[in-house]
Amino acid sequence: MDIEDKIRSRIEAILLNDARNCAELRMAADSEEPLENEPFSEERNLYQRIISSYRSAISQVNSLLEENVGFLSGFCRIVEGIKDKDDFREVCAHVVDCILQDMGAEYCGVRYVARPGPDQETCCLEGIREQRKFFCRHDNATLLGCPGFYQAVSRLAAETAECANIRDVYRDPRFNSVDFPGVVRSLVCLPLRVGPEPAGALVLSNSLPNFFTDNHTRILRILASTLAHLWFLTAGRSAGAEKPAEAPPPAFPADEEPLSVILLNFQGDGCARGVPVDQESIRRLRGPLAATLNARESIVLYGESELLALLPGIPGDRLYARADKLRRTFREYQAAQGGRLRHLRVNVGYSTCEAGEDLSRTLEIASMMMSTHQADDLLSEAGSPK
């Protein structure tokens, strides 16, 4: 029912109710002594109720208008941010960032085929908003460290033509066997479809049921179609293409300088899948990675199988490029070892603390997201057939 029908139905209800009241008053007046009322009091009351209905309807229209303008502004920001990018991974990183900021999602992930063909590889880039945003890029067959969630998204992407808007995953029998993470209650899944088979999926979730509206999905359908087209245009592009020289970071006043962090989690692959890397190997990796940093930046051991890079003065819009540079440096170092480190893989997470924000909270969220991927590997190995 559109706004005009709602206004008409409300006014008709008021008129019918008023007519019913008038009829009852006449019946009472016929059987008893006439009632003394203030002249035009009934008409005045009727007009006030009609005006109140108009005000309520106009307020709803204004709210919908503000919501749509906000979504369109967010979509424009996405388009402005990706129009000069030819790396699909960087495009996905910008899209996830904007969705978390402008569309109310608490989680957003993009799963896509990174290398089509017989040796197909899948890449996932995801972000979560827990007081602040944290992003993770990995090659695991998982989202939010939950294999059941990943499989549910894959099924939805295969079954859905354009958009699946699940109002409450706990009330949908298709997901009875899935142990959803806390940020997943309402869920939107949009396949990135090129041809008959999906090339990936764009996923949004919120911890509240019935969160995503038709206004969300209208914009998201356009966004998913744009992502699918960009994937098609960039699918054959080499991931190892030479990057342009990085511009110096912007200058900030001392009390406004942000602090960005990049967390690199190393794990065994193949026969060593899910086995944490020993710290001596981590120490050897630290050297070539530290060589890519400038004089103010540092990289330190963090936990049992992780390295933490601290980047003062690097704002959020520069962070994806820095994280990608560390990842490429690891790949180059790995290739130069003659197969000695071929069993290693790396998951990369990153976030930015603005001036005055608590770094410990950022690291807490980082550890939560990165450790879930490691736990997922261990569980997958334990449950795999021997």
C-alpha positions in Angstrom: 0.0 0.0 0.0 1.5 3.4 -1.1 1.4 6.6 0.9 -1.7 8.0 -0.9 -3.7 4.9 -0.2 -2.7 5.0 3.5 -3.8 8.7 3.8 -7.1 7.9 2.1 -7.8 4.9 4.3 -7.0 6.8 7.4 -9.3 9.7 6.5 -12.1 7.3 5.5 -11.7 5.5 8.9 -12.0 8.8 10.7 -15.1 9.8 8.8 -16.8 6.5 9.3 -16.0 6.5 13.0 -17.3 10.1 13.2 -20.5 9.1 11.4 -21.0 6.2 13.7 -20.6 8.4 16.8 -23.1 10.9 15.4 -25.6 8.2 14.8 -25.2 6.9 18.4 -25.6 10.5 19.8 -28.9 10.9 17.8 -30.2 7.7 19.1 -29.4 8.7 22.6 -31.0 12.2 22.1 -34.2 10.6 20.8 -34.6 8.4 23.9 -33.5 10.9 26.5 -33.3 14.7 26.9 -31.2 16.5 24.3 -27.5 16.8 24.9 -26.0 20.2 25.3 -22.8 20.4 23.2 -20.5 23.3 22.3 -21.4 24.5 18.8 -19.2 22.9 16.1 -17.2 20.9 18.7 -17.7 17.7 16.7 -16.6 19.3 13.5 -13.6 20.9 15.2 -12.6 17.5 16.6 -13.0 15.9 13.2 -10.8 18.5 11.5 -8.1 18.1 14.1 -8.0 14.3 13.6 -7.7 14.7 9.8 -4.9 17.3 10.2 -3.1 14.9 12.6 -3.4 12.1 10.0 -1.9 14.4 7.3 0.9 15.3 9.6 1.7 11.7 10.4 1.6 10.8 6.7 3.9 13.7 5.7 6.3 12.7 8.5 6.5 9.2 7.0 7.1 10.6 3.5 9.9 12.8 4.9 11.5 9.8 6.7 11.4 7.7 3.5 12.8 10.6 1.5 15.7 11.1 4.0 16.4 7.3 3.9 16.5 7.2 0.1 18.6 10.3 -0.1 21.0 8.7 2.4 21.2 5.5 0.4 21.7 7.4 -2.9 24.5 9.5 -1.3 26.2 6.3 -0.1 25.9 4.8 -3.6 27.3 8.0 -5.1 30.3 7.8 -2.7 30.9 4.2 -3.8 30.8 5.1 -7.5 33.2 8.1 -6.9 35.6 5.8 -5.0 35.8 3.0 -7.5 35.6 4.8 -10.9 39.5 5.1 -11.1 40.3 1.6 -9.8 41.1 -1.5 -11.9 41.9 -3.9 -9.1 38.7 -5.8 -8.2 40.0 -6.5 -4.7 40.4 -2.8 -4.0 36.9 -2.1 -5.4 35.4 -4.7 -3.0 37.3 -3.2 -0.1 35.9 0.3 -0.9 32.3 -1.1 -1.3 32.4 -3.0 2.0 33.7 0.2 3.8 30.9 2.4 2.3 28.2 -0.2 3.1 29.2 -0.4 6.7 29.3 3.4 7.0 26.2 4.4 5.0 23.7 1.5 4.9 23.4 0.5 8.5 24.9 -3.0 8.0 26.9 -4.4 10.9 28.6 -6.9 8.7 29.3 -6.9 4.9 31.3 -9.4 2.9 32.1 -10.0 -0.8 32.9 -13.6 -1.9 34.1 -13.9 -5.5 36.0 -16.1 -7.8 39.5 -14.6 -7.9 40.8 -16.9 -10.7 38.3 -18.5 -13.1 39.2 -21.8 -14.7 40.0 -25.4 -13.7 42.2 -24.2 -10.8 39.5 -21.8 -9.6 40.4 -19.7 -6.5 37.9 -17.9 -4.3 38.7 -14.8 -2.3 36.7 -13.2 0.5 36.8 -9.6 1.7 34.7 -8.8 4.7 34.2 -6.1 7.3 32.4 -5.8 10.6 31.3 -2.8 12.6 31.6 -3.3 16.3 31.8 0.3 17.7 34.4 0.7 14.9 35.2 -1.0 11.6 37.6 -3.9 11.0 38.3 -5.5 7.7 39.7 -8.9 6.8 40.9 -10.3 3.5 41.5 -14.1 3.1 41.3 -17.1 0.8 39.4 -19.3 3.2 36.2 -20.9 2.2 34.4 -19.2 5.1 32.8 -15.9 6.1 33.0 -14.6 9.7 35.0 -17.7 10.5 31.8 -19.8 10.2 31.7 -22.6 7.6 28.0 -23.0 8.0 27.4 -19.3 7.2 29.6 -19.6 4.1 27.7 -22.6 2.9 24.3 -20.9 3.5 25.5 -17.9 1.5 26.7 -20.1 -1.3 23.3 -21.9 -1.5 21.4 -18.6 -1.4 23.6 -17.1 -4.2 23.0 -20.2 -6.4 19.2 -20.2 -5.7 18.5 -16.5 -5.9 17.9 -14.6 -9.2 18.5 -11.1 -7.9 18.2 -10.7 -4.1 17.3 -12.7 -1.0 16.2 -10.6 1.9 15.9 -12.9 5.0 14.0 -11.0 7.7 15.1 -13.3 10.5 17.5 -16.2 9.9 16.3 -17.9 13.2 12.8 -18.2 11.8 13.8 -19.6 8.4 13.9 -23.4 8.4 16.6 -23.5 5.7 19.1 -22.3 8.3 18.1 -24.5 11.3 21.5 -26.2 11.2 23.6 -23.0 10.9 25.2 -21.6 14.0 25.1 -17.9 13.0 27.5 -15.3 14.4 26.0 -12.6 16.6 25.9 -9.9 13.9 23.7 -12.1 11.7 20.0 -11.9 12.4 18.6 -10.2 9.3 20.5 -11.1 6.1 20.6 -9.9 2.5 22.4 -12.0 -0.1 22.9 -10.7 -3.7 24.6 -13.0 -6.3 27.2 -11.4 -8.5 25.9 -13.1 -11.6 27.7 -13.2 -15.0 26.0 -15.7 -17.2 24.0 -18.6 -15.6 26.3 -19.2 -12.7 27.1 -16.7 -9.9 30.7 -15.4 -9.8 30.3 -14.5 -6.2 28.0 -12.9 -3.7 27.5 -9.6 -1.8 26.3 -10.3 1.8 25.0 -7.8 4.4 23.7 -8.6 7.9 22.5 -6.9 11.0 22.0 -8.2 14.5 18.3 -6.9 14.5 15.5 -8.8 12.7 13.6 -7.1 9.9 16.3 -4.5 9.5 16.7 -4.3 5.7 13.9 -2.6 3.8 12.8 -2.5 0.2 14.8 0.8 -0.1 17.9 -1.1 0.9 17.4 -3.8 -1.6 16.7 -1.5 -4.5 20.1 0.2 -4.1 21.8 -3.1 -3.4 20.6 -4.7 -6.6 22.1 -1.9 -8.6 25.3 -2.2 -6.6 25.5 -6.0 -7.1 25.0 -5.6 -10.9 27.8 -3.0 -11.0 30.1 -5.3 -9.0 29.4 -8.2 -11.3 30.2 -6.1 -14.4 33.4 -4.9 -12.8 34.3 -8.5 -12.0 33.8 -9.5 -15.6 36.0 -6.6 -16.8 38.8 -7.3 -14.4 38.7 -11.1 -14.1 41.6 -11.6 -16.5 43.8 -8.9 -15.0 47.0 -10.0 -13.3 46.8 -9.7 -9.5 50.5 -9.0 -9.4 50.5 -6.0 -11.7 53.0 -3.2 -10.8 51.4 -0.6 -8.4 52.1 3.1 -8.8 54.4 4.7 -6.3 52.7 5.6 -3.1 52.1 9.2 -2.3 53.4 10.5 1.1 50.7 10.3 3.8 48.8 13.6 4.6 50.0 15.7 7.5 47.8 15.7 10.7 48.0 17.9 13.8 49.6 15.9 16.7 46.3 15.5 18.5 44.4 14.4 15.4 46.8 11.9 13.9 45.1 8.5 13.3 46.8 5.1 14.0 46.2 2.3 11.6 46.9 -1.4 12.3 47.4 -4.3 10.0 47.3 -7.8 11.5 48.8 -10.7 9.5 47.8 -14.2 10.6 50.0 -17.0 9.2 48.7 -20.6 8.9 49.7 -23.8 7.3 48.0 -25.0 4.1 47.8 -28.3 2.3 49.0 -31.1 4.5 49.8 -28.6 7.3 46.4 -26.9 7.0 45.3 -25.3 10.3 48.6 -25.8 12.0 50.0 -22.6 13.5 53.4 -21.5 12.2 56.3 -21.7 14.6 57.6 -18.3 15.9 61.0 -18.7 14.3 59.4 -18.7 10.9 57.4 -15.6 11.9 60.6 -13.9 13.0 62.2 -14.6 9.7 59.2 -13.2 7.9 59.3 -10.0 9.9 62.5 -8.7 8.2 61.3 -8.5 4.6 57.9 -7.1 5.7 59.5 -4.4 7.9 61.6 -3.3 4.9 58.4 -2.0 3.2 57.6 0.3 6.1 58.8 3.9 6.7 60.8 5.2 9.6 57.8 5.9 11.8 56.2 2.6 11.3 56.9 -0.8 12.9 56.0 -4.4 12.8 56.0 -6.7 15.9 55.2 -10.2 16.9 51.6 -10.5 18.2 50.3 -13.8 19.6 51.6 -17.1 18.5 51.3 -16.9 14.7 50.7 -13.2 13.9 52.5 -10.0 13.0 51.1 -6.6 13.9 52.1 -3.5 11.8 51.6 -0.1 13.5 51.2 2.7 11.0 50.9 6.2 12.6 49.5 8.9 10.4 47.9 6.5 7.8 44.2 7.3 7.4 41.6 4.7 6.6 41.4 5.5 2.8 45.1 4.6 2.5 45.0 1.4 4.5 43.9 -1.1 1.9 46.8 -0.3 -0.3 49.3 -0.7 2.6 47.7 -4.0 3.6 47.9 -5.2 0.0 51.5 -4.2 -0.2 52.4 -6.3 2.8 50.5 -9.2 1.4 52.4 -8.9 -2.0 55.7 -8.7 -0.2 54.9 -11.9 1.6 54.1 -13.6 -1.7 57.3 -12.4 -3.2 59.4 -13.6 -0.2 57.5 -16.9 -0.3 58.3 -17.4 -4.0 62.0 -16.6 -3.4 62.4 -19.4 -0.9 62.3 -22.2 -3.5 59.3 -24.0 -2.1 60.4 -24.0 1.5 57.4 -21.9 2.6 54.9 -23.1 0.0 52.6 -24.5 2.7 52.1 -21.0 4.2 49.2 -18.7 3.6 48.3 -15.4 5.2 45.1 -13.7 6.3 45.2 -9.9 6.5 43.0 -7.8 8.7 43.2 -4.0 9.1 41.5 -1.1 10.9 42.1 2.6 11.8 41.9 4.2 15.2 41.0 7.9 15.0 42.5 10.3 17.5 41.4 9.5 21.0 40.0 6.0 20.2 41.0 3.0 22.2 43.6 0.8 20.4 42.9 -2.1 22.7 39.3 -2.4 21.5 40.5 -2.5 17.9 43.0 -5.2 18.7 40.2 -7.1 20.5 38.0 -7.1 17.4 41.0 -7.9 15.2 41.9 -11.0 17.3 38.3 -12.1 17.4 37.9 -12.0 13.6 41.4 -13.4 12.8 41.2 -16.2 15.4 37.9 -17.4 14.1 39.5 -18.2 10.7 42.2 -20.2 12.4 39.6 -22.0 14.6 37.6 -22.8 11.5 40.6 -24.4 9.8 41.2 -26.6 12.9 37.5 -27.6 13.0 37.4 -28.3 9.3 40.4 -30.6 9.6 39.0 -32.4 12.7 35.7 -33.1 10.9 37.1 -34.1 7.5 37.1 -37.8 6.5 40.3 -39.6 7.0 
